[in-house]
Amino acid sequence: MATIPGELVRLILVEAAHIAINSCRPWATELALVSRDVYQLIHPIIYSRLVLTNVNWPVIQILCSEESCTHVFAAIRQLVFAIDMSMIGDIPDRRRSISALVDRLDIARLIAVDGRDLAIHLLASRPGFAPRELALDYLALNGLKVVFDLRPPALASVTHLRILAAYLLEADHSPGASRLVDILLDRLHVLTHLALDITRSETFDNQRPILRDAMESLLRCDRIMLIVCRFVVLHESPESPEWTATIQTCRSMRDARIRIYVDKEEKASDFFGSKLRGKRANAGLSIWDEGEPTLALDA
């Protein structure tokens, strides 16, 4: 029987690990324990994504103090804060705890970050922070100010941004939705993909014209390839008159670059959205693959 070339075996193991990491993570972990050589080959895949949760946060804090775990933190490329920040303590405690984690990361190798204000600011304070994907948890307090306060090098590579739509739609905010969009596009000069989490506040009559104005401003930018409108329907029916009218605002624009995604999860918890993002990240799901194009939907 012919011997399988070693390079082919390595390729098979790597591909198997990539597939298993989303669908059957325990199997991928067991595979890594077959031998030291196999572990060295696939541990960067196993540890490439860290989703911080209320369950694993105490363990992560312990690992941050272990020198033997340097290779684990160095492998992280995607970082998701799906954690109730209140469990970490007051703001000084949160800063100390998150800083301990940030200090262990290979900041320059982070590709995607999803988190709250404090976490993003601490990451951005380190040299080399330049992710391709940046997402603000919609419990973030300071909205677009979080983005606008980042230094240009931190935004230079951001092609994918996810924010709460309300950050663009504050009716009394000077200079207004269109101008805020222009500023955003100017600061993120390679941005091509934008995801908007649209919540209950955007269903009010006075908000829908502002939403449309912001969308039209985005669509006037030729480099914008995709806008995902994710409707966060947590406590009520998406068929209610208010939600129907707001969804129709985006749907009626009929642009191939707009995708509509209605999240019908019904949980009475402000923190539920963060947990759901963490669950989807662990499953390898991406908001950029969700929803349907408006041109495929009935007007």
N, C-alpha and C positions, 0 to 999 in steps of 0.2 A: 504494500500500500504506500502510495507516494506521501512524502512528508509535506505538510502544509507550510508554506513559507512563513517565517516569523512575522514579517511585516503585515501579511494578510491576517494572521491571528490577532495582531494588535489592533488592526482596523476593525475587525469583527467585535472585539471586546469593547472598544470605544463606542462603536455604534450601538451596541447592546446597552451600554450604560446610559447613553443619551436617551434612548427610548424608555428605559426602565425608570429613569429619574423622575418622570412625571406620572407614570402609570403604576409603577410598583417599586417604590424607593427601597423598601427592605431588601428586595432581591438584588438591587444594584449595590447595596451595602454588603450583602453576603458575597457578591462577586468580588468586591474589592479585597475581601479577606482570604481569598484563595491562596495568594502568595504575596510576598513583598514586592515583586516585580509588577504584579497586576495592580496592587495598591498604588504604586508610584505612577502607573499609567492612567488610572481612572479617578484618583482622588480629586484632581482638579474639576472633574465633572460633578462629582457628588457634592462638593462644597462650593460650587460656583454660585449658588443661590442661597441667601440667608433670609428667611422670613421670621422676623422677631414677633413672638406671641407672648401672651400672659403665661403660657405654660413653659416655654423654653427660656424665657428671659433670665431667671435665676441661674440656670445652668450656663448660659452664655457669659454671665458676669464672672462665674468661677473660672471658665476657660480663658477669659481675658487675662487672668493672672498666671496662666500656665505657659511657660516658655516652650514646652513641647508641642503646643498647638499653633505655633507660628505659621506652619504650612497650611493649616486650615483657614486662617483668616486671610492669608495671602492669596488663596484661591477664589475668594468671593468676588463676583462680578456684578451680581444683582442683589440689592439690599432693600428689603421691604419692612417698614415699621408698622406691623399690624398688631399694635400693642396699645393697651389702655395706659396712657402716660401717667395717670393719677396713681397707678400702682407702684411707680418708681419713687414716689415721694414728692416733696416740694421742688420748686424750680432749681435751686442749688444742687439738690440730690440728683435730679435728672441730668443736669449738666455734667456732673462728675461721672455718673454711670455711663452716659452716652459717650463722653470724651474718652473713657477707658476703652470702649469698643473701637471708636474712631482711630485711636492711636495704634491699634493692632492691624488695621486694614492697610492694604496696598492701594492707597487712594487713587493713584494715577490709573489703576486698572479697573476701577469701577465703571461699568457701562450703564447701569440703570439704577435709579434711586427713587423710592416712593416713601414719603414720610411727612412729618410735621415740621413747623417752622424751626424749632430748636435743632433738630437733627440735621436739617439741611444747612443751617448756618454753621454748625460745628464742622460738618464735612467740608463746606466751602472755605473754611478758614485755613485748611491745610493745603500746602502747595501741591499742584498736580490735579486737583479736583476738576474734571471736565467730562461729565457723563454725556452719553448720547441721548438717554431718556431720563426725563425728570417729571415726577408726579407729586403734586401737593395733595396730601390727605385732605378731604373736605371738612375736617375739623380744624384745619390750620386757621390761626386767628388773624393773620395779617395779610391774607390774600396776595395780590400781585406784588405788594411791597416786598415780600419774601424774594421774589424773582428779581425785581428791580434793584434790590440792595446787593445782589451778588456781583462780584467783580467780573469784568468782561471775560477773563480767561475761563471762569467757571461756566459761562454760557456759550463759549465759542463753538462747542461741538454739539449742542443740544438740537437734535433734529425732531424729537418727539416730546411733546409737553402735554400734561394732563392737569387741568385745573377745574375749580368750581366755576360754573358759568356766571354766578353772581358777582365774581370779581370784576367782570367786564360790564356788568349791568346796573351798577349803582347809579340810579337816576340823578342823584344830587351830587355825584362825583364829578369834579372838574378834572379833566377837560371833556368828559363824556365818553360813550362807548367807542365811537369811531376813532377818536384820538387815542384812546387807550390801546386799541388794536394796533394802530400805527406805531405807538411807542413799543409795544410788545414785539412786533415784527422787526423793528429797528434794533432792539436789544438782542434778540435771538435771530441773528442774520442768516442762519442756516436752517431755521425751523421749516419743516415740511409737513408734519403731522401734529394735529391738535385735537385733544379729547376734552369735551366739556361735560362735566357732571351737572345735570340740570335737576334742581330740587323743587320743593313745593313753592318757594318764594317766586320762582320764575313763571308760575302759572297765573299770577295776577294780571288783570287787564293792562295795567300801565307798564308792565315789564315786557310783554310780548313784542311791541314795536321796537324796544331797545334791543331785545334779543335778535330780531331780524336785522336791525341796523348793524350790529356787531358781526353777524354772519356774512352780510353783504360786504362789509369791509374786509373780512378775511378772504372771501372768494375773489376779491379784486387783486389779490396778491398771487401772481402766477406760480410762485414756487410752492404754494400750499397744495399738497397732493391729496390730503385726506383730513376731513373733520368728522369726528365721531361724536354724535349727540347722544349721550347716555342719560336717559330719564330715570332718576332715582325715585321710584314709587315705593316707599316703605310702609305707609300706614293706610293706604286707600286704594281704590280701583283706578287703573289707568284709563278706564272708560268714563270717568267723571267728566263733566263739561269743561272744567278748568284744564285738566290734563289733556283732554282731546284737542282743545283749542291750541294749547302750547305745542303739542306734538305736530299738529297740522302746520304751525308756523314754520317749522323746519322742513317738514315733508313737502310743503308747497313750493319750496325753492327749486326743487327738481334739478339739482346739480349732481353730476356723477361723483363728485368728490365728497358728498355728504352721505354719511351712514347713520341710520337711526337704530338705537338699541334701547328697548324698554325693559328695565330691571324690575321685575314684579315681586321680588322678595319682600315679604311682609313681616318685619320684626320691629317691635317698639323699643328700639335702642339706638341712641346716637352713635354708639361705638360699633354697632352692627356693620356699618359700611366698611370700617377698617378691617374687621374680621373677615368680611367677604372678600376684600381685596387680597388679604393674606391667603385665604383658601384657594382663590383662583391662581395666585402666583405659584403656590405649591403644586398645583395641577398643571403648570406650564401654560396656562391660558393667558391670552393677551387681549387687551381692549381693542387693539388695532385689527384684530380678526373678527370682532363681534359686530352684530347688527346687519342691516340690509341697506343697500344703496337706495336713495330716494327715488331714483329713476325706475327701480324695480317694484315700487309700492304704488298702490292705487292712490290717486290724489284725493 
